[in-house]
Structures are given as C-alpha cells and as structure tokens.
Amino acid sequence: MVVKKLLIISLLALFSAAPPAKVILFYGDSLTAGNGLSVEEAFPAIIQKKLTEKGKSVKVINAGLSGETSAGGISRLDWVLRQPVDVFVLELGANDGLRGLPLDQTQKNLQAIIDKVKTKNPAVKIVVAGMMVPPNMGPDYTTKFQKIFPALAKKNNAALIPFLLQDVAGNEKLNNPDGIHPNVEGHKIVANTVLKVLEPLL
C-alpha cells in the first residue's frame, strides 16, 4: 500500500512538473549588450521579463559583446554554445558595416555562425536581426549591406527582424548621446520589435 502511494505521488509529480525552460540566446554586439546601460536594462532582459509575465518558461542569455564583428563572432561561438540553445538570435554585422568591411566576407561569416549553430543543434530556431548602415557609406554599399540579412534568413529558413532599430534609429530621445546606441526607452522599443518575431516561435 505504501509503495502504491509513493508510485502515485511520483507520477503526479512527473506530470505536474513544469516543462523545461526554452533557452533563447542573443548573440550580438553592443546593441545586444546594452552599451551604456546595465544588463537588466538591455532588450534581452526586458524580453525575459515580458515573456515570464506571460507565463512563458524561458531562459534568456545575453551574449552581446561591444565592438564585436562577424569574424569575432565566429571565434567565440564554440564557447557560447557549450549549453543547449532552443532559439538563437543573431545580431551581428553592424560593426562590419561601420568599418566598411567587404560585404561578401560579412555574409560568409554570418553564414558560418548559422552553420555552426545548426550543427550543434539541428532543431534550433534561428532569428536574424536586420541592420542598416549610415548613408555616408555610399548608396551602393548601404543597399547591398541591408540585403545581407533577408538573404540569410531566406537561405536558412530563419525568422527575420527586418530592422532591429525600427522606430529608434535617428531619434535623439531614444538614443544615448553617441546617437548610435539606444537608451533605456529605446531598448524598450527594440524589445517589442524583437518580440513580434520571437514570440510566435515559442
């Protein structure tokens, strides 16, 4: 009788246990890291809070590194992928564009990152964050740069955030004094932009 009761209790615990949290990894540069802000104020942390409030079981990891390029992203990827990842949000390339690096190399590097992530976990869901560069880079470079991200998303059957800084870029009230990095209010808007694409994947 005691054994039977223990078995019933064990089964109830098994079926009532919360599902394992989905791991969402944001892999990017200073925009993801939250340049000039605390980690709690950056958009990945805001997303964690919003999803938790909606009852979603998620674990958000901010793997943003200020100054990171697409090439740098490849070099530290193995270390970041030591733990399983369910959703991988790729936010790199902006620093390549600001430095005027060859576009074909940027696209090749970003594809290499996606390939590594998929090799590690074929079931992972990829989200590509679209970026733009200032017009002073020249119309040809600017246009081709912007096309990199939708092309990557299409090739890899990934979700696309058309422009990460939608409604934030160029707005003095939503950016730090440098005019490039979103401030606290800017990150709140970025979080909502990302959630529109991210939430359906969960």
C-alpha positions as CSV (number, residue, x, y, z in Angstrom):
1,M,0.0,0.0,0.0
2,V,2.8,2.4,0.9
3,V,4.6,1.5,-2.3
4,K,1.5,2.2,-4.3
5,K,1.0,5.6,-2.7
6,L,4.6,6.5,-3.4
7,L,4.2,5.5,-7.0
8,I,1.1,7.7,-7.4
9,I,2.9,10.6,-5.8
10,S,5.8,10.1,-8.1
11,L,3.6,10.0,-11.2
12,L,1.7,13.1,-10.1
13,A,5.0,15.0,-9.6
14,L,6.1,13.9,-13.0
15,F,3.0,15.1,-14.8
16,S,2.7,18.3,-12.9
17,A,6.3,19.3,-13.3
18,A,6.9,22.5,-15.3
19,P,8.3,21.9,-18.8
20,P,12.0,22.8,-19.1
21,A,12.6,26.4,-19.9
22,K,13.4,27.2,-23.6
23,V,16.8,28.8,-23.9
24,I,16.9,31.9,-26.0
25,L,20.4,33.1,-26.8
26,F,21.0,36.6,-28.1
27,Y,24.3,36.7,-29.9
28,G,25.4,40.1,-30.9
29,D,27.4,43.3,-30.3
30,S,27.0,46.4,-28.2
31,L,23.3,46.7,-29.3
32,T,22.6,43.4,-27.6
33,A,25.0,44.0,-24.7
34,G,23.3,47.3,-23.9
35,N,26.1,49.8,-24.4
36,G,26.0,52.4,-21.6
37,L,23.3,50.6,-19.7
38,S,23.1,47.8,-17.1
39,V,22.4,44.3,-18.3
40,E,19.0,44.5,-16.8
41,E,18.1,47.5,-19.0
42,A,19.1,45.9,-22.3
43,F,16.4,44.5,-24.5
44,P,17.2,40.8,-23.9
45,A,16.5,41.2,-20.2
46,I,13.3,43.2,-21.0
47,I,12.2,40.3,-23.2
48,Q,12.9,37.8,-20.4
49,K,10.7,39.8,-18.1
50,K,7.9,40.2,-20.6
51,L,7.8,36.5,-21.5
52,T,7.9,35.4,-17.9
53,E,5.0,37.7,-17.1
54,K,3.0,36.0,-19.9
55,G,3.7,32.6,-18.3
56,K,6.4,31.5,-20.8
57,S,9.1,29.3,-19.4
58,V,12.2,30.8,-20.9
59,K,15.8,31.4,-20.1
60,V,17.3,34.4,-21.9
61,I,21.0,34.6,-22.3
62,N,22.6,37.9,-23.3
63,A,25.8,37.0,-25.2
64,G,26.4,40.5,-26.6
65,L,29.9,41.9,-26.8
66,S,30.7,45.5,-27.5
67,G,32.7,46.0,-30.7
68,E,32.1,42.5,-31.9
69,T,32.3,41.9,-35.7
70,S,31.1,38.9,-37.6
71,A,34.6,37.4,-37.7
72,G,34.9,37.9,-33.9
73,G,31.5,36.2,-33.6
74,I,32.9,33.0,-35.2
75,S,35.9,32.8,-32.8
76,R,33.9,32.8,-29.6
77,L,30.9,30.8,-30.8
78,D,32.1,27.4,-29.6
79,W,32.4,28.7,-26.0
80,V,28.9,30.2,-26.1
81,L,27.3,27.0,-27.5
82,R,28.5,24.8,-24.6
83,Q,24.9,24.7,-23.4
84,P,21.9,23.7,-25.4
85,V,20.1,26.5,-27.2
86,D,16.5,26.4,-28.5
87,V,16.3,29.8,-30.1
88,F,19.4,31.6,-31.5
89,V,19.0,35.3,-32.2
90,L,21.9,36.5,-34.5
91,E,22.6,40.3,-34.2
92,L,25.9,40.9,-35.8
93,G,27.2,42.7,-38.8
94,A,26.7,46.3,-37.8
95,N,30.3,46.9,-36.8
96,D,31.4,45.3,-40.1
97,G,29.3,47.9,-41.9
98,L,30.5,50.8,-39.9
99,R,34.1,49.8,-40.7
100,G,33.3,49.4,-44.4
101,L,34.4,45.7,-44.4
102,P,33.9,43.6,-47.5
103,L,30.2,42.7,-47.7
104,D,30.8,39.2,-49.1
105,Q,33.0,38.4,-46.1
106,T,30.4,39.6,-43.7
107,Q,27.8,37.4,-45.3
108,K,30.1,34.5,-45.3
109,N,31.0,34.9,-41.6
110,L,27.3,35.2,-40.6
111,Q,26.5,32.1,-42.6
112,A,29.4,30.2,-40.9
113,I,27.9,31.2,-37.5
114,I,24.5,29.9,-38.5
115,D,26.0,26.6,-39.8
116,K,27.9,26.1,-36.5
117,V,24.7,26.6,-34.5
118,K,22.7,24.2,-36.7
119,T,25.4,21.6,-36.5
120,K,25.4,21.8,-32.7
121,N,21.6,21.5,-32.6
122,P,19.7,20.8,-35.9
123,A,16.4,21.6,-34.2
124,V,17.4,25.1,-33.2
125,K,15.3,28.0,-34.4
126,I,17.3,30.9,-35.9
127,V,16.3,34.6,-35.8
128,V,18.3,37.0,-38.0
129,A,18.3,40.7,-36.9
130,G,18.4,43.0,-39.9
131,M,20.6,46.0,-39.7
132,M,21.4,49.2,-41.7
133,V,24.4,51.4,-42.0
134,P,24.6,55.2,-42.3
135,P,24.2,56.7,-45.8
136,N,27.7,58.2,-45.7
137,M,28.9,54.7,-46.5
138,G,27.7,55.3,-50.1
139,P,24.4,54.2,-51.7
140,D,25.8,51.0,-53.3
141,Y,27.4,49.7,-50.0
142,T,24.4,50.7,-47.9
143,T,21.9,49.0,-50.2
144,K,23.9,45.8,-50.5
145,F,24.6,45.7,-46.8
146,Q,20.9,45.9,-46.0
147,K,20.1,42.9,-48.3
148,I,22.5,40.6,-46.5
149,F,20.1,39.9,-43.7
150,P,16.9,38.9,-45.6
151,A,19.0,36.8,-47.9
152,L,20.5,34.9,-44.9
153,A,17.0,34.4,-43.4
154,K,15.6,33.1,-46.6
155,K,18.6,30.7,-47.2
156,N,18.4,29.3,-43.8
157,N,14.6,29.2,-43.3
158,A,15.1,31.6,-40.4
159,A,12.8,34.2,-38.9
160,L,13.7,37.8,-39.8
161,I,13.6,41.0,-37.8
162,P,13.6,43.4,-40.8
163,F,15.4,46.2,-38.8
164,L,16.4,45.8,-35.2
165,L,16.3,49.5,-34.5
166,Q,13.0,50.2,-36.2
167,D,11.4,53.5,-34.7
168,V,14.6,54.0,-32.6
169,A,17.4,54.8,-35.0
170,G,17.9,58.5,-35.6
171,N,15.6,59.6,-32.7
172,E,17.7,61.6,-30.2
173,K,15.2,61.0,-27.4
174,L,15.6,57.2,-27.8
175,N,19.4,57.0,-28.1
176,N,22.5,57.7,-26.0
177,P,24.5,60.9,-26.8
178,D,26.6,59.0,-29.3
179,G,23.5,58.8,-31.5
180,I,24.1,55.1,-32.2
181,H,23.2,53.1,-29.1
182,P,19.6,53.1,-27.7
183,N,19.0,54.4,-24.3
184,V,16.6,52.8,-21.7
185,E,13.5,53.9,-23.5
186,G,15.0,52.9,-26.9
187,H,15.7,49.4,-25.6
188,K,12.0,49.0,-24.6
189,I,11.0,49.7,-28.1
190,V,13.7,47.3,-29.5
191,A,12.4,44.6,-27.1
192,N,8.8,45.0,-28.6
193,T,10.2,44.8,-32.1
194,V,12.0,41.6,-31.4
195,L,9.1,40.0,-29.5
196,K,6.8,40.4,-32.6
197,V,9.1,37.9,-34.4
198,L,10.3,35.9,-31.4
199,E,7.1,35.1,-29.6
200,P,5.5,33.1,-32.4
201,L,8.5,30.7,-32.3
202,L,7.8,29.8,-28.7
